[in-house]
Amino acid sequence: MELRNEAKYAMVIPTSMGIRMTPINGQPVHSSELFKVQATSAESNVGSTASYLGLPVKILTTFVKGSPIARLIKDNLASRHMDYEGPELEQGNPWGYRHQINIADSGYGSRGPRVQNDRAGEVGRTLNVKDFDLDRIFGDEGAQIVHLSGLIAALSPETSQFCLEIARAAKKNGTRISFDLNHRASFWIGREKELNEIFKEIASISDILIGNEEDFQLCLGIEGPDAGGNDLTAKIDGFKGMINRAQKAFPDVSVFATTLRQVISTNEHMWGGIISENGNWHVVEPRNIYVYDRIGGGDGFVSGMLYAILRDWEPEKWIQFGWASGAFVATLETDYAQPADEDQIWSIWQGNARVKR
């Protein structure tokens, strides 16, 4: 995949930042008194492998002016070696704007995770193209890849148009477009026709398209995979059939990706993935991984895959590094990757958990 070598940024990522609250020691939310708070968003998660491994990443977002949560978010992004840009809006009053809150019970053993999203008054819903100089960002500064998410594209009418205009500007300036469909049913209520048209336009000019079976069906109207029963080969063939149908519908997309997950218990999963690159298949059949916290594992897969693409590695390594990055995130308290170096990720792919001194 040809990338803009002269670009200032490896990745530019639009997102709505917020905080995640998680009980310590894997306890349920309703019976906990102590919580860990961290800055987060699904989209910024995707940039973390690149930013921790030395590539320049920029976040496009919006903040509540004077908010201590906004300060926490800015400091967190800086600690992740990420630049950020965006307007600051007045809170208005106690019922005005704020950053989203993700309240997550990570689960433990036989008790599954539970996640509640509290997005009332979310300042990120105001993301508007008029607040960003897209000619400067994608023309003068430049980006090799812009990563878009269906979560942001469906968050509000303003953010839908924002993502669409970013995709158009990126395409005009030679920036490759990565689009993770990320369907959320509650975001689509009453907007199905409008969002279907927007998602199809973004997908039609994307270079990399990511999603699970529900994403492709509900966002783009692509027929899903055949059931396949409990036979792994049949399931993988079913996903390949779905991706082939998506390729016919969106012929300019060169890379399709999806993850495969079977949950044995909260802390033990079978984890795999599929990538189609210009019609060439790269498959990791599900392998056993141990899970400290599953939230962010899918973002970690995308994060590692895009890093491998940015490094111009052979396509077979894209899925290997993506698979291992997702498995790595599942071992962390944060929902984003914080690799010390590439070797830490490759050791996971190789199954080498021996101590390094």
C-alpha positions as CSV (number, residue, x, y, z in Angstrom):
1,M,0.0,0.0,0.0
2,E,1.6,3.3,-1.1
3,L,1.7,5.9,1.6
4,R,2.7,9.6,1.7
5,N,6.3,9.5,2.8
6,E,6.6,13.3,3.1
7,A,3.6,13.5,5.5
8,K,4.2,15.1,9.0
9,Y,1.9,12.5,10.7
10,A,1.8,8.8,10.4
11,M,-1.8,8.8,11.6
12,V,-4.5,11.4,12.1
13,I,-7.5,10.3,14.2
14,P,-10.8,12.1,14.8
15,T,-12.4,11.1,18.1
16,S,-14.5,12.1,21.1
17,M,-12.3,11.7,24.2
18,G,-13.7,10.7,27.6
19,I,-12.9,8.8,30.7
20,R,-13.3,5.1,31.7
21,M,-14.1,4.1,35.3
22,T,-13.2,0.6,36.2
23,P,-13.5,-1.1,39.6
24,I,-10.2,-2.4,40.9
25,N,-9.5,-6.1,41.3
26,G,-12.1,-7.2,38.7
27,Q,-15.1,-6.4,40.9
28,P,-18.6,-5.5,39.7
29,V,-19.6,-1.8,39.5
30,H,-22.5,-2.0,41.8
31,S,-20.6,-3.5,44.7
32,S,-17.4,-1.4,44.4
33,E,-16.1,1.6,46.2
34,L,-12.7,2.0,44.6
35,F,-12.4,2.8,40.8
36,K,-9.5,3.4,38.4
37,V,-10.1,6.4,36.1
38,Q,-8.3,6.7,32.8
39,A,-8.7,8.8,29.7
40,T,-9.9,6.8,26.7
41,S,-11.6,6.6,23.3
42,A,-11.9,3.6,20.9
43,E,-10.3,5.7,18.2
44,S,-7.3,7.0,20.2
45,N,-6.7,3.4,21.2
46,V,-5.9,2.6,17.6
47,G,-3.1,5.2,17.4
48,S,-1.3,4.0,20.5
49,T,0.8,1.2,19.1
50,A,2.2,3.7,16.5
51,S,2.7,6.5,19.0
52,Y,4.5,4.3,21.6
53,L,6.7,2.9,19.0
54,G,7.9,6.2,17.7
55,L,5.5,7.3,14.9
56,P,3.9,10.7,15.0
57,V,0.1,10.6,15.7
58,K,-2.4,13.5,15.9
59,I,-5.8,13.4,17.6
60,L,-8.6,15.7,16.3
61,T,-11.2,16.2,19.1
62,T,-12.9,18.8,21.2
63,F,-12.7,19.8,24.9
64,V,-14.7,21.4,27.6
65,K,-12.9,24.6,28.5
66,G,-11.5,24.7,32.0
67,S,-12.5,21.2,32.8
68,P,-10.2,19.1,35.0
69,I,-11.3,16.1,33.0
70,A,-10.1,17.9,29.8
71,R,-6.8,18.5,31.5
72,L,-6.5,14.8,32.4
73,I,-7.3,13.9,28.8
74,K,-4.7,16.3,27.4
75,D,-2.0,15.0,29.8
76,N,-2.8,11.4,29.0
77,L,-2.5,12.1,25.2
78,A,0.8,13.8,25.8
79,S,2.0,10.8,27.9
80,R,1.1,8.6,24.9
81,H,3.3,10.9,22.7
82,M,0.3,12.1,20.7
83,D,-0.3,15.6,19.4
84,Y,-3.9,16.9,19.7
85,E,-6.0,19.7,18.1
86,G,-9.5,20.9,18.6
87,P,-11.7,23.7,20.0
88,E,-12.6,24.3,23.6
89,L,-16.3,24.9,24.4
90,E,-17.6,26.5,27.5
91,Q,-19.5,24.1,29.8
92,G,-22.4,26.5,29.8
93,N,-24.0,25.5,33.1
94,P,-24.1,22.4,35.3
95,W,-26.3,20.7,32.7
96,G,-24.1,21.7,29.8
97,Y,-21.2,20.0,28.0
98,R,-19.0,17.3,29.5
99,H,-16.7,14.5,28.3
100,Q,-18.3,11.0,27.9
101,I,-18.0,8.5,30.8
102,N,-17.5,4.7,30.1
103,I,-18.3,2.7,33.2
104,A,-16.8,-0.8,32.8
105,D,-17.1,-4.0,34.9
106,S,-14.2,-6.1,33.4
107,G,-15.7,-9.3,34.7
108,Y,-13.9,-12.2,36.1
109,G,-13.9,-16.0,35.6
110,S,-17.5,-17.1,34.9
111,R,-18.8,-13.5,35.4
112,G,-18.9,-11.7,32.1
113,P,-18.0,-8.0,31.5
114,R,-20.6,-5.3,31.6
115,V,-20.2,-1.8,30.1
116,Q,-22.4,1.2,30.5
117,N,-21.8,4.3,28.3
118,D,-22.9,7.6,29.8
119,R,-22.8,10.1,26.9
120,A,-25.3,12.7,28.1
121,G,-24.0,16.2,27.2
122,E,-21.0,14.7,25.4
123,V,-18.9,17.6,24.0
124,G,-17.7,15.3,21.2
125,R,-21.1,15.4,19.6
126,T,-20.3,19.0,18.5
127,L,-17.3,18.0,16.4
128,N,-17.7,20.2,13.3
129,V,-15.6,20.5,10.2
130,K,-15.7,24.4,10.5
131,D,-13.4,24.1,13.6
132,F,-10.6,22.4,11.7
133,D,-8.5,23.6,8.8
134,L,-8.5,20.4,6.7
135,D,-6.4,21.9,3.9
136,R,-3.6,22.5,6.4
137,I,-4.1,19.2,8.2
138,F,-4.2,17.0,5.1
139,G,-2.5,19.3,2.6
140,D,0.3,21.2,4.3
141,E,1.0,18.9,7.2
142,G,-0.2,15.7,5.7
143,A,-1.0,12.2,7.1
144,Q,-0.1,8.8,5.8
145,I,-3.3,7.3,7.2
146,V,-6.5,8.8,8.7
147,H,-8.4,6.4,10.9
148,L,-12.2,6.9,11.1
149,S,-14.7,5.1,13.3
150,G,-18.4,4.4,12.9
151,L,-18.8,5.4,16.5
152,I,-17.9,9.0,15.7
153,A,-19.6,8.9,12.2
154,A,-22.9,8.1,13.9
155,L,-22.6,10.1,17.1
156,S,-24.6,13.1,15.8
157,P,-25.5,14.7,12.5
158,E,-22.6,17.1,13.0
159,T,-20.1,14.3,13.6
160,S,-21.4,12.4,10.6
161,Q,-20.7,15.3,8.3
162,F,-17.4,15.9,10.1
163,C,-16.2,12.3,9.3
164,L,-17.5,12.5,5.7
165,E,-15.7,15.8,5.0
166,I,-12.5,14.4,6.6
167,A,-12.7,11.4,4.4
168,R,-13.1,13.6,1.3
169,A,-10.2,15.8,2.3
170,A,-8.0,12.8,3.0
171,K,-8.8,11.3,-0.4
172,K,-8.1,14.6,-2.2
173,N,-4.7,14.8,-0.6
174,G,-3.5,11.3,-1.0
175,T,-4.0,10.1,2.6
176,R,-5.0,6.5,3.0
177,I,-8.3,6.0,4.8
178,S,-8.9,3.3,7.4
179,F,-12.6,2.9,8.4
180,D,-13.7,0.7,11.3
181,L,-17.4,0.4,10.9
182,N,-18.2,-0.1,14.6
183,H,-22.0,-0.3,14.4
184,R,-23.9,0.8,17.5
185,A,-27.6,0.2,17.2
186,S,-28.6,3.0,19.7
187,F,-26.8,5.6,17.6
188,W,-28.7,4.6,14.5
189,I,-32.3,4.8,15.8
190,G,-34.3,7.1,13.5
191,R,-31.2,7.8,11.3
192,E,-30.8,4.5,9.4
193,K,-31.3,5.9,5.8
194,E,-29.1,8.9,6.4
195,L,-26.3,7.0,8.1
196,N,-26.4,4.1,5.6
197,E,-25.7,6.6,2.8
198,I,-22.9,8.3,4.7
199,F,-21.2,5.0,5.7
200,K,-21.4,3.8,2.1
201,E,-19.8,6.9,0.8
202,I,-17.0,6.7,3.3
203,A,-16.5,3.0,2.6
204,S,-16.4,3.6,-1.1
205,I,-13.3,5.9,-0.8
206,S,-11.6,3.9,1.9
207,D,-8.5,1.9,1.5
208,I,-8.9,-0.2,4.6
209,L,-12.3,-1.5,5.9
210,I,-12.6,-3.2,9.3
211,G,-15.6,-4.8,10.9
212,N,-17.4,-7.9,12.2
213,E,-20.3,-9.6,10.6
214,E,-22.9,-7.3,12.2
215,D,-20.9,-4.2,11.1
216,F,-20.9,-5.2,7.4
217,Q,-24.6,-6.2,7.5
218,L,-26.0,-3.3,9.4
219,C,-23.8,-0.5,8.2
220,L,-23.4,-1.4,4.6
221,G,-26.1,-4.0,3.8
222,I,-23.6,-6.7,3.0
223,E,-24.9,-10.3,3.4
224,G,-23.3,-11.8,6.5
225,P,-21.3,-15.1,6.7
226,D,-23.0,-18.5,6.6
227,A,-23.4,-19.9,10.1
228,G,-20.7,-22.5,9.9
229,G,-21.8,-24.3,13.1
230,N,-19.0,-25.3,15.3
231,D,-16.6,-26.1,12.5
232,L,-13.8,-23.5,12.5
233,T,-12.9,-24.0,8.8
234,A,-16.6,-23.5,7.8
235,K,-16.8,-20.3,10.0
236,I,-13.6,-18.9,8.4
237,D,-14.9,-19.7,4.9
238,G,-18.2,-17.9,5.8
239,F,-16.3,-14.8,6.7
240,K,-14.3,-15.0,3.5
241,G,-17.5,-15.2,1.6
242,M,-18.8,-12.0,3.3
243,I,-15.6,-10.2,2.6
244,N,-15.7,-11.2,-1.0
245,R,-19.2,-9.7,-1.2
246,A,-18.0,-6.5,0.4
247,Q,-15.1,-6.4,-2.1
248,K,-17.6,-6.5,-5.0
249,A,-19.6,-3.7,-3.5
250,F,-16.6,-1.6,-2.7
251,P,-13.9,-2.4,-5.3
252,D,-11.6,0.4,-4.4
253,V,-10.9,-1.0,-0.9
254,S,-7.7,-2.9,-0.9
255,V,-7.6,-4.2,2.7
256,F,-10.5,-5.9,4.6
257,A,-10.0,-7.0,8.2
258,T,-12.0,-8.8,10.9
259,T,-11.3,-10.5,14.2
260,L,-12.4,-13.9,15.4
261,R,-13.2,-14.5,19.0
262,Q,-14.6,-17.4,21.0
263,V,-15.1,-16.7,24.8
264,I,-14.3,-19.7,27.0
265,S,-14.4,-17.6,30.2
266,T,-13.9,-13.9,31.0
267,N,-10.1,-14.6,31.3
268,E,-9.6,-17.1,28.6
269,H,-10.4,-16.5,24.9
270,M,-9.7,-18.1,21.5
271,W,-8.4,-15.2,19.4
272,G,-7.9,-15.0,15.7
273,G,-8.2,-12.8,12.7
274,I,-8.7,-12.5,8.9
275,I,-7.2,-10.0,6.5
276,S,-7.9,-9.8,2.7
277,E,-5.2,-7.7,1.0
278,N,-5.8,-7.2,-2.7
279,G,-7.5,-10.6,-2.8
280,N,-4.8,-12.4,-0.9
281,W,-5.9,-14.1,2.3
282,H,-4.0,-13.9,5.6
283,V,-5.6,-15.9,8.4
284,V,-4.7,-16.5,12.0
285,E,-6.9,-19.4,13.3
286,P,-8.1,-18.7,16.8
287,R,-5.4,-19.4,19.4
288,N,-5.8,-19.5,23.2
289,I,-5.0,-16.2,25.0
290,Y,-5.3,-15.2,28.6
291,V,-7.3,-12.1,29.3
292,Y,-6.9,-9.6,32.1
293,D,-9.4,-7.1,30.6
294,R,-10.9,-7.7,27.1
295,I,-11.9,-4.1,26.5
296,G,-9.8,-2.6,23.8
297,G,-8.5,-5.9,22.3
298,G,-10.2,-5.2,19.0
299,D,-8.8,-1.7,18.9
300,G,-5.4,-3.3,19.7
301,F,-5.7,-5.6,16.7
302,V,-6.4,-2.6,14.3
303,S,-3.6,-0.6,16.1
304,G,-1.0,-3.3,15.4
305,M,-2.2,-3.9,11.9
306,L,-2.0,-0.2,10.9
307,Y,1.4,0.0,12.5
308,A,2.6,-2.9,10.4
309,I,1.2,-1.2,7.3
310,L,2.9,2.1,8.2
311,R,6.2,0.3,8.6
312,D,5.7,-1.2,5.0
313,W,6.1,-4.8,6.2
314,E,5.0,-7.7,4.1
315,P,1.2,-8.2,4.3
316,E,1.6,-11.6,6.1
317,K,3.1,-9.7,9.0
318,W,0.1,-7.3,9.2
319,I,-2.2,-9.8,10.7
320,Q,0.6,-11.4,12.9
321,F,1.4,-8.0,14.5
322,G,-2.3,-7.1,14.7
323,W,-3.2,-10.4,16.4
324,A,-0.4,-10.1,18.9
325,S,-1.1,-6.4,19.6
326,G,-4.8,-7.3,20.4
327,A,-3.6,-10.1,22.7
328,F,-1.1,-7.7,24.3
329,V,-3.9,-5.1,25.1
330,A,-5.9,-7.9,26.7
331,T,-3.2,-8.2,29.4
332,L,-3.3,-4.5,30.4
333,E,-5.4,-2.4,32.7
334,T,-5.6,0.3,30.0
335,D,-7.7,-0.3,26.9
336,Y,-4.8,0.7,24.6
337,A,-1.4,-0.7,23.8
338,Q,1.7,0.6,25.6
339,P,4.4,-1.6,24.0
340,A,8.0,-1.1,25.3
341,D,9.3,-2.1,21.8
342,E,8.3,-4.2,18.8
343,D,10.0,-7.3,20.3
344,Q,7.4,-7.3,23.1
345,I,4.6,-7.7,20.6
346,W,6.5,-10.2,18.4
347,S,7.2,-12.4,21.5
348,I,3.5,-12.7,22.0
349,W,3.1,-13.8,18.4
350,Q,5.9,-16.4,18.9
351,G,4.3,-17.7,22.1
352,N,7.4,-16.7,24.1
353,A,6.5,-15.7,27.6
354,R,9.9,-16.5,29.1
355,V,11.5,-13.8,31.4
356,K,13.9,-11.4,29.6
357,R,16.8,-10.1,31.7
